[in-house]
């Protein structure tokens, strides 16, 4: 990120968040987070006690739905106040907020151009926009994807295959650690070459196991490009916890999808599609990459309401916009994005390290309580949650919730995802509760 872009990004972060992160200094500790960051989340941290217990619920599903900042409510109410007060004149500040959202996501991804970010209501919507830009009149799109992709991505690809619009070749996990599937880059790149793929769809971190490709993802993307395939990376489970760099550090990824539901504390409906700049700036030229997922906000001179015989697109990434955009999710996601960008700009590597340290502490605490060791190992190969294998994982997760520990289950594992708002005391108590509950499941 250039100094000019960094300065512009800093200006997008409200003083309360910027100052709180600045107070953390170089070291990221529970004490510093408790003093400077936790007050930004006082509303969610001061929830009423669990209905059956004399304490609040321990929330360890941060890898699923992230917790909101206090000012998120004010942001959403501010968007509504504009509507109440200004009626249709609210569109001016609403569009400014949309552009701020794009700039913050760009900063989070290490992207210089904010127009490379196209707001979407879901990651699946971003995938469809890409697929609908690649549709071929004479044959299906040839796609390589793994069996580990998130349910929406998996389901959308299967629907395109069912329609005859795509031929999808699935890469199976070729290894496992006690029932936890592991994917290797060699199988993915071999499938790309074998099937002469048009598109690779692959996660930066798999949603069910947390396996992180990280630097290996860029290697896969480079080899895919050399084989003639475009690359779409699902970064939903890396953004906010494993700092990604797209434009500068990885010129091979063509598209990326993600959103604010998890580690950026922004809730549902605030997602995005990243488009590599090499696919922009030539929208109206013959052969340019254009999507069928479009609408009047993608038009050149949007508000002139001209009806040309052929579609004339707006410049840059605006050519990938659609119809009238949803506004409230943009405001809902803003504070969390500001905090995540501020943390990443100041101590991004330490944020990742802190997550790994939390998980290591949690694993050690569970082991001391007699609970089987978390998987998989080594933890650095994985994202922001750890897995506890169990032959009835869903029942175990439900029982833990009854005991005031909020987790979730995928397959034969319970997922435990501590974050910057969890204390070590909570993790120690969770280990004791889990050891007791497991005896009855």
C-alpha positions as CSV (number, residue, x, y, z in Angstrom):
1,X,0.0,0.0,0.0
2,X,1.4,3.4,-1.0
3,X,1.9,6.1,1.6
4,X,-0.9,8.1,-0.1
5,X,-3.3,5.2,0.0
6,X,-2.4,4.5,3.6
7,X,-3.1,8.1,4.5
8,X,-6.5,8.0,2.7
9,X,-7.3,4.7,4.5
10,X,-6.5,6.1,7.9
11,X,-8.9,9.0,7.3
12,X,-11.7,6.4,6.9
13,X,-11.3,5.1,10.4
14,X,-13.2,7.0,13.1
15,X,-11.0,8.5,15.9
16,X,-12.4,6.2,18.7
17,X,-11.3,3.1,16.8
18,X,-8.0,4.5,15.6
19,X,-7.1,5.7,19.0
20,X,-8.0,2.4,20.7
21,X,-5.8,0.4,18.3
22,X,-3.0,2.9,18.7
23,X,-3.0,2.4,22.5
24,X,-2.3,-1.3,22.0
25,X,1.3,-0.6,21.1
26,X,3.6,-3.3,19.6
27,X,2.5,-6.1,22.0
28,X,-1.0,-7.7,21.7
29,X,-2.0,-9.1,25.1
30,X,-5.3,-10.0,26.8
31,X,-4.7,-7.1,29.2
32,X,-4.2,-4.5,26.4
33,X,-7.2,-5.8,24.5
34,X,-9.3,-5.8,27.7
35,X,-8.3,-2.2,28.4
36,X,-8.5,-0.7,24.9
37,X,-10.6,-2.9,22.6
38,X,-13.1,-4.6,24.8
39,X,-14.8,-1.2,25.7
40,X,-15.7,-0.9,22.0
41,X,-17.8,-4.1,22.5
42,X,-19.4,-3.3,25.8
43,X,-22.9,-4.0,24.7
44,X,-22.3,-7.5,23.5
45,X,-19.9,-8.3,26.3
46,X,-22.4,-7.2,28.9
47,X,-25.2,-9.4,27.8
48,X,-27.5,-10.8,30.5
49,X,-26.4,-14.0,32.2
50,X,-27.2,-17.3,30.7
51,X,-30.8,-18.1,31.7
52,X,-29.8,-21.3,33.6
53,X,-26.4,-20.1,34.9
54,X,-25.0,-17.4,37.1
55,X,-22.7,-16.1,34.4
56,X,-22.8,-14.9,30.8
57,X,-22.6,-17.4,27.9
58,X,-19.1,-18.1,26.7
59,X,-19.1,-17.3,23.0
60,X,-16.7,-19.4,20.9
61,X,-18.5,-19.3,17.6
62,X,-16.6,-16.2,16.4
63,X,-15.5,-18.1,13.3
64,X,-19.2,-18.2,12.4
65,X,-21.0,-15.0,13.4
66,X,-18.6,-12.3,14.7
67,X,-19.7,-10.0,17.5
68,X,-20.7,-6.4,16.7
69,X,-19.2,-3.2,18.1
70,X,-21.3,-0.8,20.1
71,X,-21.2,1.9,17.4
72,X,-22.6,-0.6,14.8
73,X,-26.1,0.2,16.2
74,X,-25.4,4.0,15.9
75,X,-24.2,3.5,12.3
76,X,-27.3,1.6,11.2
77,X,-29.6,4.1,13.0
78,X,-27.7,6.9,11.3
79,X,-28.5,5.4,7.9
80,X,-32.1,5.3,8.9
81,X,-32.1,8.8,10.2
82,X,-30.9,10.0,6.8
83,X,-33.9,8.3,5.3
84,X,-36.4,9.7,7.8
85,X,-35.0,13.2,7.5
86,X,-33.9,13.6,3.9
87,X,-36.0,11.0,2.1
88,X,-34.5,10.6,-1.4
89,X,-31.7,13.0,-0.7
90,X,-30.3,10.3,1.5
91,X,-28.8,8.7,-1.6
92,X,-25.9,11.1,-1.6
93,X,-24.5,10.1,1.8
94,X,-25.6,6.5,1.2
95,X,-23.5,6.2,-1.9
96,X,-20.6,7.8,0.0
97,X,-20.9,5.1,2.6
98,X,-20.9,2.4,-0.1
99,X,-17.7,3.9,-1.5
100,X,-16.2,3.9,1.9
101,X,-17.1,0.2,2.3
102,X,-15.3,-0.5,-1.0
103,X,-12.2,1.4,0.1
104,X,-12.0,-0.4,3.5
105,X,-12.3,-3.8,1.9
106,X,-9.7,-2.8,-0.6
107,X,-7.4,-1.8,2.3
108,X,-8.1,-5.1,4.0
109,X,-7.0,-7.0,0.9
110,X,-4.0,-4.9,0.1
111,X,-5.6,-3.6,-3.0
112,X,-4.8,-0.1,-4.3
113,X,-8.0,0.5,-6.3
114,X,-11.3,0.6,-4.4
115,X,-13.3,0.1,-7.5
116,X,-11.9,-3.4,-7.7
117,X,-14.3,-4.2,-4.9
118,X,-17.9,-4.8,-5.9
119,X,-20.4,-4.9,-3.0
120,X,-22.6,-8.1,-2.9
121,X,-25.1,-9.4,-0.5
122,X,-23.4,-12.8,-0.4
123,X,-20.2,-14.5,-1.5
124,X,-22.4,-16.8,-3.6
125,X,-23.7,-13.7,-5.5
126,X,-20.1,-12.9,-6.3
127,X,-19.4,-16.4,-7.6
128,X,-22.5,-16.2,-9.8
129,X,-21.3,-12.9,-11.2
130,X,-18.0,-14.5,-12.3
131,X,-19.7,-17.6,-13.7
132,X,-22.1,-15.5,-15.7
133,X,-19.1,-13.6,-17.1
134,X,-17.6,-16.8,-18.3
135,X,-20.6,-18.6,-19.9
136,X,-19.7,-20.0,-23.3
137,X,-22.2,-20.4,-26.2
138,X,-20.6,-23.6,-27.5
139,X,-19.7,-25.6,-24.4
140,X,-19.9,-25.6,-20.6
141,X,-17.4,-23.8,-18.5
142,X,-14.8,-26.2,-17.2
143,X,-14.3,-25.7,-13.5
144,X,-12.1,-27.4,-10.9
145,X,-13.1,-27.1,-7.3
146,X,-12.5,-29.0,-4.1
147,X,-15.0,-30.9,-2.0
148,X,-14.1,-28.6,0.9
149,X,-15.8,-25.5,-0.5
150,X,-18.6,-23.9,1.5
151,X,-22.2,-25.1,1.0
152,X,-23.3,-22.1,-1.1
153,X,-20.3,-22.4,-3.4
154,X,-20.7,-26.1,-3.7
155,X,-24.5,-25.8,-4.4
156,X,-24.2,-23.1,-7.0
157,X,-21.5,-25.0,-8.9
158,X,-23.7,-28.1,-8.9
159,X,-26.7,-26.1,-10.1
160,X,-24.6,-24.8,-13.1
161,X,-23.6,-28.3,-13.8
162,X,-27.2,-29.5,-13.6
163,X,-28.2,-26.9,-16.1
164,X,-25.4,-28.0,-18.4
165,X,-23.6,-24.6,-18.1
166,X,-20.6,-26.0,-16.3
167,X,-18.5,-29.2,-16.2
168,X,-17.3,-29.3,-12.6
169,X,-14.4,-31.6,-11.6
170,X,-14.1,-32.1,-7.9
171,X,-10.8,-32.6,-6.1
172,X,-11.1,-35.0,-3.2
173,X,-9.2,-34.7,0.0
174,X,-6.2,-37.0,-0.4
175,X,-5.2,-37.2,3.3
176,X,-6.7,-36.9,6.7
177,X,-5.7,-36.4,10.3
178,X,-7.9,-38.7,12.3
179,X,-10.9,-38.1,10.1
180,X,-10.2,-34.5,9.2
181,X,-9.8,-34.1,5.5
182,X,-6.7,-32.5,4.2
183,X,-6.2,-31.1,0.7
184,X,-2.8,-30.8,-1.1
185,X,-1.9,-28.3,-3.8
186,X,-0.5,-31.0,-6.1
187,X,-3.9,-32.6,-6.6
188,X,-5.5,-29.3,-7.3
189,X,-2.9,-28.2,-9.9
190,X,-2.9,-31.7,-11.5
191,X,-6.7,-31.5,-11.9
192,X,-6.4,-28.1,-13.5
193,X,-4.0,-29.4,-16.1
194,X,-5.8,-32.7,-16.6
195,X,-9.2,-31.1,-17.3
196,X,-7.9,-27.9,-19.1
197,X,-9.9,-25.9,-16.6
198,X,-11.3,-22.5,-17.5
199,X,-11.7,-21.6,-13.8
200,X,-10.4,-22.8,-10.4
201,X,-12.6,-22.2,-7.4
202,X,-10.7,-22.8,-4.1
203,X,-10.8,-21.5,-0.5
204,X,-8.0,-19.7,1.2
205,X,-9.2,-21.5,4.4
206,X,-11.8,-24.3,4.3
207,X,-14.9,-23.5,6.3
208,X,-15.3,-26.9,8.0
209,X,-11.7,-27.7,9.0
210,X,-10.0,-24.3,8.9
211,X,-7.1,-25.7,6.8
212,X,-5.3,-22.6,5.4
213,X,-3.6,-22.5,2.1
214,X,-2.1,-19.1,2.7
215,X,1.1,-18.8,0.7
216,X,0.3,-22.2,-0.9
217,X,-2.8,-20.6,-2.4
218,X,-0.7,-18.2,-4.3
219,X,1.4,-21.0,-5.6
220,X,-1.7,-22.8,-6.7
221,X,-3.0,-19.7,-8.4
222,X,0.3,-19.1,-10.2
223,X,0.4,-22.7,-11.5
224,X,-3.3,-22.3,-12.5
225,X,-2.6,-19.2,-14.5
226,X,0.4,-20.9,-16.2
227,X,-2.0,-23.6,-17.2
228,X,-4.5,-21.1,-18.7
229,X,-7.1,-21.1,-15.9
230,X,-8.7,-18.1,-14.2
231,X,-8.7,-18.3,-10.4
232,X,-11.4,-17.4,-7.9
233,X,-10.4,-17.6,-4.2
234,X,-12.9,-17.8,-1.5
235,X,-11.3,-15.7,1.3
236,X,-14.3,-15.6,3.7
237,X,-12.4,-17.7,6.4
238,X,-9.1,-15.8,6.0
239,X,-10.1,-12.1,5.8
240,X,-9.6,-10.5,9.2
241,X,-7.5,-13.2,10.6
242,X,-4.9,-14.2,8.0
243,X,-3.8,-11.0,6.2
244,X,-4.1,-11.5,2.5
245,X,-2.4,-9.5,-0.2
246,X,-3.8,-9.6,-3.7
247,X,-2.6,-7.0,-6.2
248,X,1.0,-6.6,-5.0
249,X,1.9,-10.0,-3.5
250,X,-0.3,-12.2,-5.7
251,X,-1.0,-11.0,-9.3
252,X,-2.4,-14.5,-10.2
253,X,-5.8,-14.4,-8.4
254,X,-8.4,-13.1,-10.9
255,X,-11.3,-12.9,-8.4
256,X,-11.9,-13.2,-4.7
257,X,-15.1,-13.4,-2.6
258,X,-15.7,-12.8,1.0
259,X,-17.8,-10.9,3.5
260,X,-18.2,-9.3,6.9
261,X,-20.2,-12.1,8.7
262,X,-17.2,-13.6,10.6
263,X,-13.9,-12.0,11.6
264,X,-14.7,-8.4,10.6
265,X,-17.6,-8.2,13.0
266,X,-20.1,-6.9,10.3
267,X,-22.9,-9.4,10.2
268,X,-24.9,-10.8,7.3
269,X,-25.5,-9.3,3.9
270,X,-22.3,-7.2,3.6
271,X,-20.2,-9.2,1.2
272,X,-18.0,-8.4,-1.8
273,X,-16.4,-9.5,-5.0
274,X,-12.8,-8.6,-5.9
275,X,-11.8,-8.3,-9.5
276,X,-8.2,-8.1,-10.6
277,X,-7.5,-4.8,-12.3
278,X,-6.3,-6.5,-15.4
279,X,-10.0,-7.4,-16.1
280,X,-11.1,-3.8,-15.8
281,X,-10.7,-0.6,-17.9
282,X,-11.8,-2.2,-21.1
283,X,-15.5,-2.9,-20.5
284,X,-16.8,-1.7,-23.8
285,X,-14.2,-3.2,-26.0
286,X,-14.9,-6.4,-28.0
287,X,-14.1,-9.5,-26.0
288,X,-14.0,-7.7,-22.7
289,X,-14.9,-9.8,-19.6
290,X,-18.5,-8.7,-18.8
291,X,-21.0,-10.3,-16.5
292,X,-24.7,-10.9,-17.0
293,X,-25.3,-10.0,-13.4
294,X,-25.8,-6.3,-14.1
295,X,-28.2,-3.4,-13.7
296,X,-28.6,0.3,-14.0
297,X,-25.8,1.1,-11.5
298,X,-23.4,-0.6,-14.0
299,X,-24.4,1.8,-16.8
300,X,-22.2,4.5,-18.2
301,X,-23.6,7.8,-17.1
302,X,-25.9,6.0,-14.7
303,X,-28.3,8.9,-13.9
304,X,-28.7,10.2,-17.5
305,X,-31.1,7.4,-18.2
306,X,-30.0,7.0,-21.8
307,X,-31.2,3.9,-23.7
308,X,-28.4,3.0,-26.1
309,X,-28.9,0.1,-28.5
310,X,-26.0,-1.8,-27.0
311,X,-25.1,-1.8,-23.3
312,X,-22.4,0.8,-22.4
313,X,-20.8,0.1,-19.1
314,X,-19.4,2.4,-16.4
315,X,-15.6,2.5,-16.2
316,X,-13.5,0.2,-14.0
317,X,-15.1,-2.0,-11.4
318,X,-18.3,0.0,-11.5
319,X,-19.1,-2.0,-14.7
320,X,-19.7,-5.0,-12.3
321,X,-22.3,-3.2,-10.1
322,X,-25.9,-4.3,-10.4
323,X,-29.2,-2.6,-9.7
324,X,-30.2,-0.4,-6.8
325,X,-27.9,-1.5,-4.0
326,X,-28.8,-2.5,-0.4
327,X,-27.7,0.2,2.0
328,X,-28.2,-0.9,5.6
329,X,-25.7,-3.9,5.4
330,X,-23.0,-1.4,4.3
331,X,-23.5,0.7,7.5
332,X,-23.8,-2.5,9.5
333,X,-20.4,-3.6,8.4
334,X,-18.6,-0.3,8.7
335,X,-17.3,-0.3,12.2
336,X,-16.0,-3.8,12.1
337,X,-14.2,-3.1,8.9
338,X,-12.6,0.0,10.4
339,X,-11.4,-1.9,13.4
340,X,-10.0,-4.8,11.3
341,X,-8.2,-2.5,8.9
342,X,-6.8,-0.5,11.9
343,X,-5.6,-3.7,13.6
344,X,-4.1,-5.1,10.3
345,X,-2.3,-1.8,9.5
346,X,-0.8,-1.6,12.9
347,X,-0.2,-5.1,14.2
348,X,-1.7,-7.4,11.6
349,X,0.9,-10.2,12.0
350,X,0.5,-10.0,15.7
351,X,-3.3,-10.5,15.3
352,X,-2.7,-13.8,13.6
353,X,-0.1,-14.8,16.1
354,X,-2.4,-13.9,19.0
355,X,-5.1,-16.2,17.5
356,X,-2.6,-19.0,17.3
357,X,-1.5,-18.4,20.9
358,X,-5.1,-18.5,22.1
359,X,-5.7,-21.8,20.3
360,X,-2.5,-23.3,21.7
361,X,-3.5,-22.2,25.2
362,X,-7.0,-23.7,24.6
363,X,-5.6,-27.0,23.4
364,X,-3.2,-27.2,26.4
365,X,-6.1,-26.4,28.8
366,X,-8.3,-29.1,27.3
367,X,-5.6,-31.6,27.4
368,X,-5.0,-30.9,31.1
369,X,-8.7,-31.4,31.7
370,X,-8.5,-34.8,30.1
371,X,-10.2,-33.9,26.8
372,X,-8.7,-35.5,23.7
373,X,-6.3,-33.2,22.0
374,X,-7.7,-30.8,19.4
375,X,-7.0,-31.5,15.7
376,X,-5.4,-30.9,13.3
377,X,-1.7,-30.3,13.8
378,X,0.3,-28.2,13.3
379,X,-2.1,-25.4,14.3
380,X,-0.3,-22.8,12.0
381,X,-1.6,-24.7,9.0
382,X,-5.1,-23.8,10.1
383,X,-7.2,-20.7,10.6
384,X,-8.9,-19.1,13.7
385,X,-10.7,-22.2,15.1
386,X,-9.7,-25.6,16.4
387,X,-11.5,-28.9,16.0
388,X,-12.6,-31.4,18.7
389,X,-13.4,-34.7,17.0
390,X,-16.4,-36.5,18.3
391,X,-18.7,-39.3,16.9
392,X,-21.7,-37.2,17.8
393,X,-20.4,-33.7,17.3
394,X,-23.8,-32.0,16.9
395,X,-25.1,-33.5,20.2
396,X,-22.0,-32.4,22.0
397,X,-22.3,-28.8,20.6
398,X,-25.9,-28.7,21.7
399,X,-25.1,-29.9,25.1
400,X,-22.3,-27.3,25.5
401,X,-24.8,-24.6,24.5
402,X,-27.1,-25.8,27.3
403,X,-24.2,-25.4,29.7
404,X,-23.5,-21.9,28.4
405,X,-20.7,-22.5,25.9
406,X,-21.6,-21.5,22.4
407,X,-19.9,-23.6,19.7
408,X,-21.0,-25.3,16.5
409,X,-20.4,-28.6,14.7
410,X,-19.4,-29.5,11.2
411,X,-19.3,-33.2,10.3
412,X,-17.7,-35.2,13.1
413,X,-16.0,-32.2,14.8
414,X,-17.0,-29.4,17.1
415,X,-15.5,-26.0,16.2
416,X,-14.1,-23.8,18.9
417,X,-13.2,-20.3,17.7
418,X,-11.8,-17.9,20.4
419,X,-11.2,-14.3,19.3
420,X,-9.8,-11.0,20.7
421,X,-12.9,-10.8,23.1
422,X,-12.3,-14.1,24.8
423,X,-10.4,-14.4,28.0
424,X,-8.2,-17.3,29.1
425,X,-10.5,-17.7,32.1
426,X,-13.3,-18.4,29.7
427,X,-11.2,-21.0,27.9
428,X,-10.2,-22.7,31.1
429,X,-13.9,-22.9,32.2
430,X,-14.8,-24.2,28.7
431,X,-12.3,-27.0,29.1
432,X,-13.8,-28.1,32.5
433,X,-17.4,-27.9,31.1
434,X,-16.4,-29.9,28.0
435,X,-14.7,-32.6,30.0
436,X,-17.8,-33.0,32.1
437,X,-20.3,-32.9,29.2
438,X,-18.4,-35.4,27.1
439,X,-19.0,-38.0,29.7
440,X,-22.7,-38.0,29.1
441,X,-22.6,-37.8,25.2
